[in-house]
Amino acid sequence: MTMRRTALSPDPRHQPAAIAERLVPSERRRGRGAATNVSGRFEIQAREDFDDGWTRDEAAEPLVTEVTWEKPKSVITRNASPDIPFDRSINPYRGCEHGCFYCFARTTHAYLGLSAGLDFESKLFAKQGVAAALERELAAPRYTPAPIALGTNTDPYQPIERQYRITRSILETLRKTRHPASIVTKSNLVLRDLDILSDMARDGLIKVFLSVTTMDRALARKMEPRAPTPDKRIEAIARLNDAGVPAGVMVAPVIPAVNDSEIETILNRAWAAGAREGGTIVLRLPLELRDMFREWLQVHFPDRLKRSVSLVQSMREGKDYEAQWGRRMAGSGPYAWMVGRRFEMTARRLGFRETPLALRTDLFVKPPPQAKEAGGQLSLF
């Protein structure tokens, strides 16, 4: 008996008319990356904007960024993922004002009762007392040093860092304890901390990666509206390397039919700026991102929507996403293979380091144990 495979019915949420109904008015989301603000997946009630007739003649006001303090119980997050080159990280903030529509961290805002859409980039959380808490964790008797990654979830140098300076306070603690760390950022604000980074680099304790997704300024404005321009990121790579701070490039994420043609261009520009280490990741669409990706394409590149989605699914065995270790970052299939080979061949031709630069752990100076508080407020930093 011959079995006939039945094609899956298209998700009605992905139809252009359904997407159009979810879109937040363009005036309201000006300067933002997400096109919608759908309720979080754990919410019992769904919210949606509609015109009740009373505000028809009033111009919609753009979203304003709100920042809330939170006091974490611990600051070092551990992971045992075999496809991630670090086992611990620190994220100074929840949410990110850069507004990158593709950010996989968007899905974590649902745990706060918020949307992965516009809420993620406008309702931010700053972690209170991070430096003091970090010092306590480093002072624990059983703590052993290994590189701490900054920028694994949200950008440690997003715009609010200019005011809150939490990332700088973390680096000050790491410099004092001579603890190794790596940074991934899209911002040239990292240059503000060149004094600390230079000190750590002299001891082999730090390396920095600038994430560059495109060299097209107009495209970058659509993809990551509040991040510094691509040229400023390349300039930051150059200035860091000139100061003795190893600075590489992350060509990530590679988005089919959007920025996949620029792999070689980005690597060439980064190499000329002094980068000798790099990496790449293909687009990941867990949970809410599967809808948000289509919404973004419908707004900015409706003519590429079908092709881009088709290529994404070709890397995920016909699905939007697969979370399997070893495949979630690189994908599988011919298209994913081609992206990987293009990156590897260009990096090899230019002379990029094939083995990641190792950071030193033998210089670590454990801070003295701290007495427990008897009451009162912790200082912010």
C-alpha positions as CSV (number, residue, x, y, z in Angstrom):
1,M,0.0,0.0,0.0
2,T,1.4,3.4,-0.9
3,M,1.4,6.0,1.8
4,R,0.7,9.5,0.7
5,R,2.1,12.4,2.7
6,T,-0.5,15.1,3.4
7,A,0.8,18.7,3.4
8,L,0.3,20.5,6.7
9,S,-2.3,23.3,6.6
10,P,-0.7,26.8,6.8
11,D,-0.9,28.4,10.2
12,P,-3.7,31.0,10.0
13,R,-1.6,33.4,12.1
14,H,0.9,33.6,9.3
15,Q,-1.5,34.8,6.7
16,P,-0.9,38.5,5.6
17,A,-4.4,39.6,6.8
18,A,-3.9,38.1,10.2
19,I,-0.4,39.7,10.5
20,A,-1.8,43.1,9.5
21,E,-4.4,42.9,12.3
22,R,-1.7,42.4,14.9
23,L,0.6,45.2,13.8
24,V,1.0,48.1,16.2
25,P,0.6,51.5,14.4
26,S,3.8,52.6,12.8
27,E,3.9,55.9,14.7
28,R,3.7,54.0,18.0
29,R,6.6,51.7,17.1
30,R,8.8,54.2,15.4
31,G,12.5,53.4,16.2
32,R,11.6,49.9,17.4
33,G,12.4,46.5,16.0
34,A,9.3,44.5,16.7
35,A,6.1,45.1,14.8
36,T,3.7,43.7,17.4
37,N,3.2,43.4,21.1
38,V,1.2,40.2,21.5
39,S,0.6,39.0,25.1
40,G,3.0,36.6,26.7
41,R,2.3,32.9,26.2
42,F,1.6,32.3,29.9
43,E,-1.0,35.0,30.2
44,I,-4.7,34.0,30.7
45,Q,-6.0,37.1,29.0
46,A,-4.9,38.3,25.6
47,R,-4.6,42.0,24.9
48,E,-4.9,43.8,21.6
49,D,-5.1,47.5,20.5
50,F,-8.1,48.7,18.7
51,D,-9.6,52.0,17.7
52,D,-12.6,52.8,19.9
53,G,-13.3,56.0,17.9
54,W,-12.3,58.4,20.7
55,T,-8.7,59.0,19.7
56,R,-9.0,58.9,16.0
57,D,-7.7,62.4,15.4
58,E,-4.9,62.2,18.0
59,A,-1.4,61.2,16.9
60,A,-0.1,58.0,18.5
61,E,2.8,58.7,20.8
62,P,6.0,56.6,20.4
63,L,6.8,54.1,23.1
64,V,8.9,55.3,25.9
65,T,11.6,53.1,27.5
66,E,10.8,52.1,31.1
67,V,13.5,50.7,33.4
68,T,12.7,48.8,36.6
69,W,15.2,47.8,39.3
70,E,15.3,44.1,40.3
71,K,17.4,42.5,43.0
72,P,18.7,39.0,41.8
73,K,19.4,36.2,44.3
74,S,22.5,35.4,42.2
75,V,24.3,36.9,39.2
76,I,26.3,34.1,37.7
77,T,24.1,31.9,35.5
78,R,25.3,28.3,34.8
79,N,24.7,26.1,31.8
80,A,25.8,22.7,30.8
81,S,25.1,23.0,27.0
82,P,27.7,21.1,25.0
83,D,27.4,23.5,22.0
84,I,28.2,26.6,24.0
85,P,31.9,27.5,24.7
86,F,31.3,28.7,28.2
87,D,29.6,27.3,31.3
88,R,28.8,30.6,33.1
89,S,27.5,34.0,32.2
90,I,26.2,37.3,33.6
91,N,23.5,39.5,32.1
92,P,23.2,42.9,33.7
93,Y,19.8,43.6,32.2
94,R,16.6,41.9,31.2
95,G,15.2,43.1,27.9
96,C,17.2,45.1,25.3
97,E,16.6,48.5,23.8
98,H,18.6,47.7,20.7
99,G,15.4,46.2,19.4
100,C,16.9,43.4,17.2
101,F,13.8,41.6,15.9
102,Y,15.6,38.2,15.8
103,C,16.9,38.1,19.4
104,F,16.2,34.7,20.9
105,A,16.2,36.3,24.4
106,R,12.9,37.9,23.6
107,T,11.1,34.8,24.6
108,T,12.2,35.2,28.2
109,H,10.1,38.2,28.7
110,A,7.1,35.9,28.8
111,Y,8.2,34.7,32.3
112,L,7.7,38.3,33.5
113,G,4.2,38.5,32.2
114,L,5.3,40.7,29.3
115,S,5.4,40.5,25.5
116,A,8.3,39.2,23.5
117,G,7.5,42.0,21.1
118,L,7.7,45.7,21.9
119,D,7.7,45.1,25.7
120,F,11.0,43.4,25.4
121,E,12.7,46.5,24.0
122,S,10.8,49.1,26.0
123,K,10.2,47.5,29.4
124,L,13.7,46.8,30.7
125,F,15.0,45.6,34.0
126,A,18.3,46.6,35.6
127,K,19.8,44.3,38.2
128,Q,20.6,45.9,41.5
129,G,23.8,45.3,43.5
130,V,25.4,43.1,40.8
131,A,29.0,43.9,41.5
132,A,28.6,43.2,45.3
133,A,26.7,40.0,44.6
134,L,29.4,38.9,42.1
135,E,32.1,39.4,44.6
136,R,30.3,37.3,47.1
137,E,29.9,34.5,44.6
138,L,33.6,34.7,43.6
139,A,34.5,34.5,47.3
140,A,32.6,31.2,47.8
141,P,35.0,28.5,49.1
142,R,34.1,26.1,46.3
143,Y,34.3,28.6,43.4
144,T,36.8,27.8,40.7
145,P,37.5,30.3,38.0
146,A,36.6,29.9,34.3
147,P,35.8,32.7,31.7
148,I,32.5,34.5,32.4
149,A,30.6,35.5,29.3
150,L,28.8,38.9,29.2
151,G,26.3,39.5,26.5
152,T,24.9,36.0,26.0
153,N,21.3,37.0,26.4
154,T,20.9,40.8,26.2
155,D,23.5,43.4,25.3
156,P,25.6,44.5,28.2
157,Y,26.3,47.8,26.4
158,Q,22.7,48.7,25.3
159,P,21.9,52.4,25.6
160,I,20.8,52.4,29.3
161,E,24.3,51.2,30.3
162,R,25.4,54.8,29.7
163,Q,23.4,55.8,32.8
164,Y,23.3,52.7,34.9
165,R,27.0,51.5,34.4
166,I,26.3,48.0,35.7
167,T,28.5,46.4,33.1
168,R,31.4,48.6,34.1
169,S,30.9,47.7,37.7
170,I,31.1,44.0,36.8
171,L,34.3,44.6,34.9
172,E,35.8,46.5,37.8
173,T,35.2,43.5,40.0
174,L,36.6,41.1,37.5
175,R,39.7,43.3,37.1
176,K,40.2,43.4,40.8
177,T,40.0,39.7,41.2
178,R,41.9,39.0,38.0
179,H,39.1,36.9,36.7
180,P,38.8,36.1,32.9
181,A,35.8,37.2,30.9
182,S,34.5,37.5,27.3
183,I,32.1,40.1,25.9
184,V,29.7,40.1,23.0
185,T,28.1,43.4,22.0
186,K,26.7,45.4,19.1
187,S,27.7,48.7,20.7
188,N,30.8,50.9,20.4
189,L,30.0,52.0,24.0
190,V,32.4,49.2,24.9
191,L,35.2,51.7,24.1
192,R,34.2,53.7,27.2
193,D,35.7,50.9,29.3
194,L,38.9,50.6,27.4
195,D,40.9,51.5,30.5
196,I,39.6,48.3,32.3
197,L,39.8,46.2,29.2
198,S,43.3,47.2,28.5
199,D,44.4,46.3,32.0
200,M,42.7,42.9,31.8
201,A,44.1,42.2,28.3
202,R,47.7,42.7,29.5
203,D,47.1,39.7,31.7
204,G,45.3,37.6,29.1
205,L,42.0,37.9,30.9
206,I,39.6,39.4,28.3
207,K,38.4,39.2,24.7
208,V,35.6,41.1,23.0
209,F,33.4,40.2,20.0
210,L,31.4,42.8,18.1
211,S,28.3,41.4,16.5
212,V,28.0,42.6,12.9
213,T,25.0,41.4,10.9
214,T,25.2,43.6,7.9
215,M,27.3,46.5,6.5
216,D,24.2,48.0,4.9
217,R,23.2,50.9,7.2
218,A,19.6,51.0,5.9
219,L,19.2,47.3,6.6
220,A,20.8,47.5,10.0
221,R,18.3,50.3,10.9
222,K,15.4,47.8,10.1
223,M,17.1,44.8,11.9
224,E,18.5,46.5,15.0
225,P,17.1,50.0,15.1
226,R,18.8,51.3,18.3
227,A,22.2,49.7,17.9
228,P,25.2,51.7,16.6
229,T,25.8,51.6,12.9
230,P,27.9,48.8,11.3
231,D,30.7,51.2,10.6
232,K,30.9,52.2,14.2
233,R,31.2,48.5,15.3
234,I,34.0,47.9,12.8
235,E,35.7,51.0,14.1
236,A,35.3,49.6,17.7
237,I,37.0,46.4,16.6
238,A,39.9,48.4,15.2
239,R,40.3,50.6,18.3
240,L,40.1,47.7,20.7
241,N,42.8,45.8,18.8
242,D,45.0,48.9,18.6
243,A,44.8,49.1,22.4
244,G,45.9,45.5,22.8
245,V,42.4,44.1,23.5
246,P,41.7,41.0,21.4
247,A,38.5,41.9,19.4
248,G,36.8,39.6,17.0
249,V,33.6,39.5,15.1
250,M,30.3,37.5,15.3
251,V,28.5,37.3,11.9
252,A,25.3,36.4,13.6
253,P,22.6,35.6,12.9
254,V,22.7,34.7,9.3
255,I,19.1,35.3,8.0
256,P,18.2,33.6,4.7
257,A,17.3,36.1,1.9
258,V,18.1,39.0,4.1
259,N,21.8,39.3,5.1
260,D,23.2,35.9,3.9
261,S,25.0,37.5,1.0
262,E,27.2,39.6,3.3
263,I,29.2,36.9,5.1
264,E,32.4,37.5,3.1
265,T,32.0,41.3,3.2
266,I,31.7,41.4,7.0
267,L,34.7,39.0,7.5
268,N,36.9,41.1,5.2
269,R,36.0,44.3,6.9
270,A,36.6,42.8,10.4
271,W,39.9,41.3,9.3
272,A,41.1,44.7,8.0
273,A,40.1,46.1,11.5
274,G,42.4,43.6,13.2
275,A,39.9,40.8,14.1
276,R,41.6,37.4,14.2
277,E,38.8,35.4,15.7
278,G,35.2,35.0,14.6
279,G,32.0,33.0,14.7
280,T,28.7,32.6,13.1
281,I,25.2,31.4,14.0
282,V,22.2,30.9,11.7
283,L,18.8,32.4,12.6
284,R,17.0,30.7,15.5
285,L,13.2,31.0,15.9
286,P,12.1,29.5,19.2
287,L,8.6,30.1,20.5
288,E,7.2,33.6,19.8
289,L,10.0,34.4,17.3
290,R,8.4,32.2,14.7
291,D,5.5,34.7,14.4
292,M,7.6,37.8,15.0
293,F,9.9,36.8,12.1
294,R,7.0,36.7,9.6
295,E,5.6,39.9,11.0
296,W,9.0,41.7,10.5
297,L,9.3,40.3,6.9
298,Q,5.7,41.4,6.2
299,V,6.5,44.9,7.2
300,H,9.9,45.3,5.6
301,F,10.4,42.7,2.9
302,P,7.0,41.1,2.0
303,D,8.4,40.0,-1.4
304,R,11.0,37.9,0.5
305,L,8.7,36.3,3.1
306,K,8.0,33.0,1.4
307,R,11.6,32.4,0.3
308,S,13.1,33.4,3.6
309,V,10.7,31.2,5.6
310,S,11.3,28.3,3.2
311,L,15.1,28.5,3.6
312,V,14.8,28.7,7.4
313,Q,12.7,25.6,7.4
314,S,15.1,23.8,5.1
315,M,17.7,24.1,7.9
316,R,15.3,22.7,10.5
317,E,13.9,19.6,8.8
318,G,10.8,21.5,7.7
319,K,10.1,23.2,11.0
320,D,10.7,26.7,12.1
321,Y,13.1,25.6,14.8
322,E,14.7,22.6,16.4
323,A,16.3,22.8,19.8
324,Q,18.6,19.8,19.5
325,W,22.2,20.4,20.8
326,G,24.7,20.6,18.0
327,R,22.1,21.6,15.4
328,R,20.3,24.6,17.0
329,M,23.2,27.0,16.2
330,A,24.2,25.7,12.8
331,G,21.1,24.0,11.4
332,S,21.3,21.1,8.9
333,G,20.7,20.5,5.2
334,P,22.3,21.9,2.1
335,Y,21.6,25.6,2.8
336,A,23.0,25.4,6.3
337,W,26.0,23.5,5.0
338,M,26.6,26.2,2.4
339,V,26.5,29.0,5.0
340,G,29.0,27.1,7.2
341,R,31.4,26.4,4.4
342,R,31.3,30.0,3.1
343,F,32.2,31.3,6.6
344,E,34.9,28.7,7.1
345,M,36.5,29.1,3.7
346,T,36.6,32.9,3.9
347,A,38.0,32.8,7.5
348,R,40.6,30.4,6.5
349,R,41.6,32.4,3.4
350,L,42.0,35.6,5.5
351,G,43.9,33.8,8.3
352,F,41.4,33.9,11.1
353,R,42.5,31.9,14.2
354,E,41.0,28.4,14.0
355,T,41.5,27.7,17.7
356,P,39.8,30.2,20.0
357,L,42.1,32.3,22.1
358,A,42.3,30.8,25.5
359,L,42.0,33.1,28.6
360,R,44.1,32.7,31.7
361,T,42.5,31.4,34.9
362,D,45.7,30.9,37.0
363,L,45.8,34.6,38.1
364,F,42.5,34.6,39.9
365,V,42.6,36.3,43.4
366,K,39.7,35.1,45.5
367,P,38.1,38.0,47.3
368,P,37.8,37.8,51.1
369,P,34.6,36.3,52.5
370,Q,32.0,39.0,53.1
371,A,29.9,39.1,56.3
372,K,26.2,38.6,55.9
373,E,24.1,41.8,56.1
374,A,22.2,42.4,59.3
375,G,19.7,44.5,57.4
376,G,19.4,47.7,55.3
377,Q,19.8,48.2,51.6
378,L,22.6,46.9,49.4
379,S,24.4,49.6,47.5
380,L,23.6,49.7,43.8
381,F,27.1,48.8,42.7
